């Protein structure tokens, strides 16, 4: 069972990454069948999405796409800037094939300086996951600056919430029998433009 944690922070050692790592580590420690890995997007040289078919990307971009596609479950974390998720995370979701998360459980984590952006989970992250016909699980975790001290997550309530989220993701996957994807999404063909701005053949 492959569990991928995604840190959408543009900082190399961020509060978001700490929270995502905590959740993924708990899942791997509690469930022997779980193989956990955390992808800090800042560590990869992802190109900007240009509309080409996802199979045509190369290098780090290809590697990250493949890791997400091959995962059985995902935990996504992002700092909230200007009431929404980061550009680096948006770019990753733009790069993914439309069926990359089809029927998969997704745990959501957001971090911010205060309570000001709490509802970004409901209004930004959950609709994004829904587009991919994945399952955004209840119990999303919101952590703020006061929950950390000296670069460590210290709030016991948030730590327990992260552990519960990890358990919910794994538990959903263990109980799932066959694909649970709901209604079919419309087929949207990806097309790119040539150098002259015309639609490529």
N, C-alpha and C positions, 0 to 999 in steps of 0.2 A: 504494500500500500504506500504509494508515493504522495507525500504531503509537501507542497511547495509554499514557502512563505515569501511574500513579495514586499520589500520595503520601497515605497515610492518617494523616499526623501532624497533630495539632491545633496544632502550632507553625508559624509562617510560614516560618522558615528553619531547617529541621531537618536532622539527619544523614540521615534517611530521604529527604528531598527531594533532597539532594545526590547520594545514591546512585542514585536513580531518574533524575535528570537526566543523570547520567554515562552510564548504560546507554542511554537513549533517544538522547542526542546521538551516542554511538558508532555506533548503528545508522543514524542519518540521515547521518552522515559517510561511513560505509563503503558504504552501499547507496543509490545515487541515487534509486531508486524509492520509498524510505521517506520518508513525511511524518510526522515525529514531533511529538508534543505532550505536555506534562506538565500534569496536573491536580492542583494542590494543593487538596485538599478544604477546607482551612481558608479558602481564598480565595472559596468559594461559600457562599451562604446556603441550604443544603439543609434542607428541612423534615424532621421526623421521619416515618418511614414510618407510615401509619395504616391500611394494608390496602387502600386503594383501588386500582383498576387503574392501572398505571404510566403509561398514556397520559393520565390526568387531572391529573397534576401540572403545575405552571406555573413560570415564572420560572427561577431558577438550577437548581432541581431538574430541570425539564424539559430544560434545556440539557445538564446533566451526564449524565443518562440517555441522551440522544440521542448524545452524543459516544462513550459506551461502546458503545452498540448499533451505531453506524456503524463502529467500529474493526475492523480485520482481525486485530489482535493486541494484547495488553495486557501491560504489566509493572506489577505491583502491589507497592508497598512499604509497610511499616508498622513503627513502633516496637512493641516487645513490652512490654505493661504487664500485670502479674499473670498472666503465662504465656499471654497471648493477644493478638490484634490489637485495635486501638483501636475505641472506640465509633463514632467518625465513619466509619470504614471499614465496620463492621458495618451501620450505617445505609444506606450506599450500596448494599451488596449486598441489603439488604432492599427497597430501592426499585426495583431492576432487574427487568425482566421475566424470567421463568424461562428464556427462550431467548436472553438477551442475549449470552451467551458461548458459545453452542452450537458445538462443534467448533473453537473458537479456541485458538491457543497462548497460554499465560500464563506469564510469567516471574515468579518470586517473590523478593522481597528483604525481609529483616527486619533491624532494628537494635535494639541493646540495650546496656546498660551493661557487661555481661560475657557469659561463655559460658553463664550460668545458664539462659537460655531458648532455647537453640539448637534444641531439639526441637519448639518451637512451630511451626516450618515444617511438620514432618511431621504433627503431631497437630492443628493448627488450620487452617493455610492450605490445605494440599493437600485435605483433605476439603471445605472451602468451595468450592474451584474444581471439585472433582469433582461436587458437587451440581448445578452449572450445566452439566455435561457438556462442560467445557472440558478442555484438555490442560495439566496442570501439568508443565512441562518439567524434566528433571533439571538439576542444577547451580544450584539455588537459592543465593542469596548471603546470608550472615549477617555483618554488620559490627558492631563494638562500639566503645566510646569510644576505645580506644587506636589505632584505625585512622584517627582524625581528629586534626587539629592546627590550631588557629586558625580553625576553621570550614571547613576544607578536608579532603577525603579524601586521605590521603597514603600509605596502605599500598599498595605496588605489587601485592601478591598479590590484594587485594580489588578493586583497579581492573581487573586482568586478568580476574578472575572475573566482574565486571560486564560487561566487554566480551564474554566468551565467552557469557554468558547472553543478551545482546542478539543475538549472532550466531546462537545456537540458536533463538531465537524467530523471527527472520527466515528462517533456513534451513528450519525446519519449515514455515512458511507457503509458501515457494517450492516445496517438494517435495510439498505436499499436493495430491492430485488428487481433488476431490469431498469431501463432508463425511465426517469421521471422528468419529462421535458415539457409537458403541457402542449399547447397549440403550436403548430408549425409556424416558424417565422417566414416572412417573404424572402425569396431568393434575390439577393442584390449583387449583381456582378460588379467586380472591381475593374475599373478601366483607368488607364493613365494617359497623359497627353504627351505628344512628341515635342521636339524642341520648338516647333512653330506654334504650339498651343492647340494643335489639332488632336482629336481623339486618336490614340494609337490603334492600329489594326491588329 
